[in-house]
Amino acid sequence: MENRKNKDKSTIAVHGLGRPKISVKPVNPPIIQSTNFYYDSTEQMKRFHTGDKSVFVYSRYDNPTILEVEGHIAGLENTDKALIFSSGLGAVSSTVFAFVKQGDEILAGDTLYGGTFDLLKEILPNLGVKVNFFDSRNFTEAESLVNKNTKLIFLESPTNPNLKLTDFEEAADFSNRHNLISVMDNTFATPMNQNPLDYGFNLVLHSGSKYFSGNSDVICGAVAGSDELIEKIWQYRKLFGTILDPSAGFLMLKGIKTLAVRVAKHNENGLKIAEFCESHPKIEKVHYPGLPSHPQHSLAKKQMRGFGGMVTIELKGGQETAERFMDNLELILNAVSLGGVESLATMPVLTTQYGYTEEELKKAEISPSMVRLSLGIEYSDDLIADIKQALDKI
């Protein structure tokens, strides 16, 4: 390389004296914060166009930091490949659009995260895609809705917010018989507690902003599945521009590295708080798959290794009482989202399911008195004490 000291300062300001030759092996993968990449020869660009994933062009397509994170997620979900996105809904929309077009139909569970529900109910019909919602505990209903135009089935298990379960084997069998792309949102359980792909699902989705991040500091999403299916979704991520920024990807990876130890504590706290709430006289009902009283507890034990940190309660006295309970909490924060190290509480009718009609709420079995608890990693007795004092004041 020629001596750049002889160049004008405006040139030196851009290029410096040349790239230092460094050979290091950092414990943490580096953040490759670059929009584009240069080549030693045009042959490298040709290799990119033949599908060589070791050649990088532009960070809207792929980025080395992002690929590092994707490898962790693919491994956790026991599959070939994963993609990460700038949000959970970025993952949902890129995945759905990769497999449906005008005139196609989708089957979807009737209890979904509010953003997903709005995409399926409001946006897709405007683009000529019909969505049929059904109770994902009842595939007899699904059999009556599926037809030659149905291309994809989209489910959550456990559902948001009332923790209903889908039988993975039954759902995968149904999907295979009808030649559907099967998609499972695995956000609530995480791959530490269950792996839907092991039961025959095609794709698994996550809002990585939740348990993957774990620190309420990154908006991100993920999808994992076979090389063939992921390649189709990659084309849409590239064109929609929904890839995650490398700096955010680095933060996401830091969260993933502690996922196992955090989820173990979430599971522990979830069960303890569910058991306490079930015994309290001011609570009408507790939704938690780890409780023997949960109508699908046997299924939960069959396909889940842990029952998660999400507990939904229904208070006696309706929405007004639930609001007073929320306002009385001191340690548990009144905030949307979930899956972080801190415990949060939210009312579905005011947040995730806000805007549902009464009929839609009834069909999804969501009541105005519901409070969804995302139990963090605090000491369980402190969380129980906070819930108890909030209940004592109503």
Secondary structure as a PSIPRED ss2 file (coil, helix, strand):
# PSIPRED VFORMAT (PSIPRED V4.0)

   1 M C   1.000  0.000  0.000
   2 E C   1.000  0.000  0.000
   3 N C   1.000  0.000  0.000
   4 R H   0.000  1.000  0.000
   5 K H   0.000  1.000  0.000
   6 N H   0.000  1.000  0.000
   7 K C   1.000  0.000  0.000
   8 D C   1.000  0.000  0.000
   9 K H   0.000  1.000  0.000
  10 S H   0.000  1.000  0.000
  11 T H   0.000  1.000  0.000
  12 I H   0.000  1.000  0.000
  13 A H   0.000  1.000  0.000
  14 V H   0.000  1.000  0.000
  15 H H   0.000  1.000  0.000
  16 G C   1.000  0.000  0.000
  17 L C   1.000  0.000  0.000
  18 G C   1.000  0.000  0.000
  19 R C   1.000  0.000  0.000
  20 P C   1.000  0.000  0.000
  21 K C   1.000  0.000  0.000
  22 I C   1.000  0.000  0.000
  23 S C   1.000  0.000  0.000
  24 V C   1.000  0.000  0.000
  25 K C   1.000  0.000  0.000
  26 P C   1.000  0.000  0.000
  27 V C   1.000  0.000  0.000
  28 N C   1.000  0.000  0.000
  29 P C   1.000  0.000  0.000
  30 P C   1.000  0.000  0.000
  31 I C   1.000  0.000  0.000
  32 I C   1.000  0.000  0.000
  33 Q C   1.000  0.000  0.000
  34 S C   1.000  0.000  0.000
  35 T C   1.000  0.000  0.000
  36 N E   0.000  0.000  1.000
  37 F C   1.000  0.000  0.000
  38 Y C   1.000  0.000  0.000
  39 Y C   1.000  0.000  0.000
  40 D C   1.000  0.000  0.000
  41 S C   1.000  0.000  0.000
  42 T H   0.000  1.000  0.000
  43 E H   0.000  1.000  0.000
  44 Q H   0.000  1.000  0.000
  45 M H   0.000  1.000  0.000
  46 K H   0.000  1.000  0.000
  47 R H   0.000  1.000  0.000
  48 F H   0.000  1.000  0.000
  49 H H   0.000  1.000  0.000
  50 T C   1.000  0.000  0.000
  51 G C   1.000  0.000  0.000
  52 D C   1.000  0.000  0.000
  53 K C   1.000  0.000  0.000
  54 S C   1.000  0.000  0.000
  55 V C   1.000  0.000  0.000
  56 F C   1.000  0.000  0.000
  57 V C   1.000  0.000  0.000
  58 Y E   0.000  0.000  1.000
  59 S C   1.000  0.000  0.000
  60 R C   1.000  0.000  0.000
  61 Y C   1.000  0.000  0.000
  62 D C   1.000  0.000  0.000
  63 N C   1.000  0.000  0.000
  64 P H   0.000  1.000  0.000
  65 T H   0.000  1.000  0.000
  66 I H   0.000  1.000  0.000
  67 L H   0.000  1.000  0.000
  68 E H   0.000  1.000  0.000
  69 V H   0.000  1.000  0.000
  70 E H   0.000  1.000  0.000
  71 G H   0.000  1.000  0.000
  72 H H   0.000  1.000  0.000
  73 I H   0.000  1.000  0.000
  74 A H   0.000  1.000  0.000
  75 G H   0.000  1.000  0.000
  76 L H   0.000  1.000  0.000
  77 E C   1.000  0.000  0.000
  78 N C   1.000  0.000  0.000
  79 T C   1.000  0.000  0.000
  80 D C   1.000  0.000  0.000
  81 K E   0.000  0.000  1.000
  82 A E   0.000  0.000  1.000
  83 L E   0.000  0.000  1.000
  84 I E   0.000  0.000  1.000
  85 F E   0.000  0.000  1.000
  86 S C   1.000  0.000  0.000
  87 S C   1.000  0.000  0.000
  88 G H   0.000  1.000  0.000
  89 L H   0.000  1.000  0.000
  90 G H   0.000  1.000  0.000
  91 A H   0.000  1.000  0.000
  92 V H   0.000  1.000  0.000
  93 S H   0.000  1.000  0.000
  94 S H   0.000  1.000  0.000
  95 T H   0.000  1.000  0.000
  96 V H   0.000  1.000  0.000
  97 F H   0.000  1.000  0.000
  98 A H   0.000  1.000  0.000
  99 F H   0.000  1.000  0.000
 100 V C   1.000  0.000  0.000
 101 K C   1.000  0.000  0.000
 102 Q C   1.000  0.000  0.000
 103 G C   1.000  0.000  0.000
 104 D C   1.000  0.000  0.000
 105 E E   0.000  0.000  1.000
 106 I E   0.000  0.000  1.000
 107 L E   0.000  0.000  1.000
 108 A E   0.000  0.000  1.000
 109 G E   0.000  0.000  1.000
 110 D C   1.000  0.000  0.000
 111 T C   1.000  0.000  0.000
 112 L C   1.000  0.000  0.000
 113 Y C   1.000  0.000  0.000
 114 G H   0.000  1.000  0.000
 115 G H   0.000  1.000  0.000
 116 T H   0.000  1.000  0.000
 117 F H   0.000  1.000  0.000
 118 D H   0.000  1.000  0.000
 119 L H   0.000  1.000  0.000
 120 L H   0.000  1.000  0.000
 121 K H   0.000  1.000  0.000
 122 E H   0.000  1.000  0.000
 123 I H   0.000  1.000  0.000
 124 L H   0.000  1.000  0.000
 125 P H   0.000  1.000  0.000
 126 N H   0.000  1.000  0.000
 127 L C   1.000  0.000  0.000
 128 G C   1.000  0.000  0.000
 129 V C   1.000  0.000  0.000
 130 K E   0.000  0.000  1.000
 131 V E   0.000  0.000  1.000
 132 N E   0.000  0.000  1.000
 133 F E   0.000  0.000  1.000
 134 F E   0.000  0.000  1.000
 135 D C   1.000  0.000  0.000
 136 S C   1.000  0.000  0.000
 137 R C   1.000  0.000  0.000
 138 N C   1.000  0.000  0.000
 139 F H   0.000  1.000  0.000
 140 T H   0.000  1.000  0.000
 141 E H   0.000  1.000  0.000
 142 A H   0.000  1.000  0.000
 143 E H   0.000  1.000  0.000
 144 S H   0.000  1.000  0.000
 145 L H   0.000  1.000  0.000
 146 V C   1.000  0.000  0.000
 147 N C   1.000  0.000  0.000
 148 K C   1.000  0.000  0.000
 149 N C   1.000  0.000  0.000
 150 T E   0.000  0.000  1.000
 151 K E   0.000  0.000  1.000
 152 L E   0.000  0.000  1.000
 153 I E   0.000  0.000  1.000
 154 F E   0.000  0.000  1.000
 155 L E   0.000  0.000  1.000
 156 E E   0.000  0.000  1.000
 157 S C   1.000  0.000  0.000
 158 P C   1.000  0.000  0.000
 159 T C   1.000  0.000  0.000
 160 N C   1.000  0.000  0.000
 161 P C   1.000  0.000  0.000
 162 N C   1.000  0.000  0.000
 163 L C   1.000  0.000  0.000
 164 K C   1.000  0.000  0.000
 165 L C   1.000  0.000  0.000
 166 T C   1.000  0.000  0.000
 167 D C   1.000  0.000  0.000
 168 F H   0.000  1.000  0.000
 169 E H   0.000  1.000  0.000
 170 E H   0.000  1.000  0.000
 171 A H   0.000  1.000  0.000
 172 A H   0.000  1.000  0.000
 173 D H   0.000  1.000  0.000
 174 F H   0.000  1.000  0.000
 175 S H   0.000  1.000  0.000
 176 N H   0.000  1.000  0.000
 177 R H   0.000  1.000  0.000
 178 H C   1.000  0.000  0.000
 179 N C   1.000  0.000  0.000
 180 L C   1.000  0.000  0.000
 181 I E   0.000  0.000  1.000
 182 S E   0.000  0.000  1.000
 183 V E   0.000  0.000  1.000
 184 M E   0.000  0.000  1.000
 185 D E   0.000  0.000  1.000
 186 N C   1.000  0.000  0.000
 187 T C   1.000  0.000  0.000
 188 F C   1.000  0.000  0.000
 189 A C   1.000  0.000  0.000
 190 T C   1.000  0.000  0.000
 191 P C   1.000  0.000  0.000
 192 M C   1.000  0.000  0.000
 193 N C   1.000  0.000  0.000
 194 Q C   1.000  0.000  0.000
 195 N C   1.000  0.000  0.000
 196 P H   0.000  1.000  0.000
 197 L H   0.000  1.000  0.000
 198 D H   0.000  1.000  0.000
 199 Y H   0.000  1.000  0.000
 200 G C   1.000  0.000  0.000
 201 F C   1.000  0.000  0.000
 202 N C   1.000  0.000  0.000
 203 L E   0.000  0.000  1.000
 204 V E   0.000  0.000  1.000
 205 L E   0.000  0.000  1.000
 206 H E   0.000  0.000  1.000
 207 S C   1.000  0.000  0.000
 208 G C   1.000  0.000  0.000
 209 S C   1.000  0.000  0.000
 210 K C   1.000  0.000  0.000
 211 Y C   1.000  0.000  0.000
 212 F C   1.000  0.000  0.000
 213 S C   1.000  0.000  0.000
 214 G C   1.000  0.000  0.000
 215 N C   1.000  0.000  0.000
 216 S C   1.000  0.000  0.000
 217 D C   1.000  0.000  0.000
 218 V C   1.000  0.000  0.000
 219 I C   1.000  0.000  0.000
 220 C C   1.000  0.000  0.000
 221 G E   0.000  0.000  1.000
 222 A E   0.000  0.000  1.000
 223 V E   0.000  0.000  1.000
 224 A E   0.000  0.000  1.000
 225 G E   0.000  0.000  1.000
 226 S C   1.000  0.000  0.000
 227 D H   0.000  1.000  0.000
 228 E H   0.000  1.000  0.000
 229 L H   0.000  1.000  0.000
 230 I H   0.000  1.000  0.000
 231 E H   0.000  1.000  0.000
 232 K H   0.000  1.000  0.000
 233 I H   0.000  1.000  0.000
 234 W H   0.000  1.000  0.000
 235 Q H   0.000  1.000  0.000
 236 Y H   0.000  1.000  0.000
 237 R H   0.000  1.000  0.000
 238 K H   0.000  1.000  0.000
 239 L H   0.000  1.000  0.000
 240 F H   0.000  1.000  0.000
 241 G C   1.000  0.000  0.000
 242 T C   1.000  0.000  0.000
 243 I E   0.000  0.000  1.000
 244 L C   1.000  0.000  0.000
 245 D C   1.000  0.000  0.000
 246 P H   0.000  1.000  0.000
 247 S H   0.000  1.000  0.000
 248 A H   0.000  1.000  0.000
 249 G H   0.000  1.000  0.000
 250 F H   0.000  1.000  0.000
 251 L H   0.000  1.000  0.000
 252 M H   0.000  1.000  0.000
 253 L H   0.000  1.000  0.000
 254 K H   0.000  1.000  0.000
 255 G H   0.000  1.000  0.000
 256 I H   0.000  1.000  0.000
 257 K H   0.000  1.000  0.000
 258 T C   1.000  0.000  0.000
 259 L H   0.000  1.000  0.000
 260 A H   0.000  1.000  0.000
 261 V H   0.000  1.000  0.000
 262 R H   0.000  1.000  0.000
 263 V H   0.000  1.000  0.000
 264 A H   0.000  1.000  0.000
 265 K H   0.000  1.000  0.000
 266 H H   0.000  1.000  0.000
 267 N H   0.000  1.000  0.000
 268 E H   0.000  1.000  0.000
 269 N H   0.000  1.000  0.000
 270 G H   0.000  1.000  0.000
 271 L H   0.000  1.000  0.000
 272 K H   0.000  1.000  0.000
 273 I H   0.000  1.000  0.000
 274 A H   0.000  1.000  0.000
 275 E H   0.000  1.000  0.000
 276 F H   0.000  1.000  0.000
 277 C H   0.000  1.000  0.000
 278 E H   0.000  1.000  0.000
 279 S C   1.000  0.000  0.000
 280 H C   1.000  0.000  0.000
 281 P C   1.000  0.000  0.000
 282 K C   1.000  0.000  0.000
 283 I E   0.000  0.000  1.000
 284 E E   0.000  0.000  1.000
 285 K E   0.000  0.000  1.000
 286 V E   0.000  0.000  1.000
 287 H E   0.000  0.000  1.000
 288 Y C   1.000  0.000  0.000
 289 P C   1.000  0.000  0.000
 290 G C   1.000  0.000  0.000
 291 L C   1.000  0.000  0.000
 292 P C   1.000  0.000  0.000
 293 S C   1.000  0.000  0.000
 294 H C   1.000  0.000  0.000
 295 P C   1.000  0.000  0.000
 296 Q C   1.000  0.000  0.000
 297 H H   0.000  1.000  0.000
 298 S H   0.000  1.000  0.000
 299 L H   0.000  1.000  0.000
 300 A H   0.000  1.000  0.000
 301 K H   0.000  1.000  0.000
 302 K H   0.000  1.000  0.000
 303 Q H   0.000  1.000  0.000
 304 M C   1.000  0.000  0.000
 305 R C   1.000  0.000  0.000
 306 G C   1.000  0.000  0.000
 307 F C   1.000  0.000  0.000
 308 G C   1.000  0.000  0.000
 309 G C   1.000  0.000  0.000
 310 M E   0.000  0.000  1.000
 311 V E   0.000  0.000  1.000
 312 T E   0.000  0.000  1.000
 313 I E   0.000  0.000  1.000
 314 E E   0.000  0.000  1.000
 315 L E   0.000  0.000  1.000
 316 K C   1.000  0.000  0.000
 317 G C   1.000  0.000  0.000
 318 G H   0.000  1.000  0.000
 319 Q H   0.000  1.000  0.000
 320 E H   0.000  1.000  0.000
 321 T H   0.000  1.000  0.000
 322 A H   0.000  1.000  0.000
 323 E H   0.000  1.000  0.000
 324 R H   0.000  1.000  0.000
 325 F H   0.000  1.000  0.000
 326 M H   0.000  1.000  0.000
 327 D H   0.000  1.000  0.000
 328 N H   0.000  1.000  0.000
 329 L C   1.000  0.000  0.000
 330 E C   1.000  0.000  0.000
 331 L C   1.000  0.000  0.000
 332 I C   1.000  0.000  0.000
 333 L E   0.000  0.000  1.000
 334 N E   0.000  0.000  1.000
 335 A C   1.000  0.000  0.000
 336 V C   1.000  0.000  0.000
 337 S C   1.000  0.000  0.000
 338 L C   1.000  0.000  0.000
 339 G C   1.000  0.000  0.000
 340 G C   1.000  0.000  0.000
 341 V C   1.000  0.000  0.000
 342 E C   1.000  0.000  0.000
 343 S C   1.000  0.000  0.000
 344 L E   0.000  0.000  1.000
 345 A E   0.000  0.000  1.000
 346 T E   0.000  0.000  1.000
 347 M C   1.000  0.000  0.000
 348 P H   0.000  1.000  0.000
 349 V H   0.000  1.000  0.000
 350 L H   0.000  1.000  0.000
 351 T C   1.000  0.000  0.000
 352 T C   1.000  0.000  0.000
 353 Q C   1.000  0.000  0.000
 354 Y C   1.000  0.000  0.000
 355 G C   1.000  0.000  0.000
 356 Y C   1.000  0.000  0.000
 357 T C   1.000  0.000  0.000
 358 E H   0.000  1.000  0.000
 359 E H   0.000  1.000  0.000
 360 E H   0.000  1.000  0.000
 361 L H   0.000  1.000  0.000
 362 K H   0.000  1.000  0.000
 363 K H   0.000  1.000  0.000
 364 A H   0.000  1.000  0.000
 365 E C   1.000  0.000  0.000
 366 I C   1.000  0.000  0.000
 367 S C   1.000  0.000  0.000
 368 P C   1.000  0.000  0.000
 369 S C   1.000  0.000  0.000
 370 M E   0.000  0.000  1.000
 371 V E   0.000  0.000  1.000
 372 R E   0.000  0.000  1.000
 373 L E   0.000  0.000  1.000
 374 S E   0.000  0.000  1.000
 375 L C   1.000  0.000  0.000
 376 G C   1.000  0.000  0.000
 377 I C   1.000  0.000  0.000
 378 E C   1.000  0.000  0.000
 379 Y C   1.000  0.000  0.000
 380 S H   0.000  1.000  0.000
 381 D H   0.000  1.000  0.000
 382 D H   0.000  1.000  0.000
 383 L H   0.000  1.000  0.000
 384 I H   0.000  1.000  0.000
 385 A H   0.000  1.000  0.000
 386 D H   0.000  1.000  0.000
 387 I H   0.000  1.000  0.000
 388 K H   0.000  1.000  0.000
 389 Q H   0.000  1.000  0.000
 390 A H   0.000  1.000  0.000
 391 L H   0.000  1.000  0.000
 392 D H   0.000  1.000  0.000
 393 K C   1.000  0.000  0.000
 394 I C   1.000  0.000  0.000
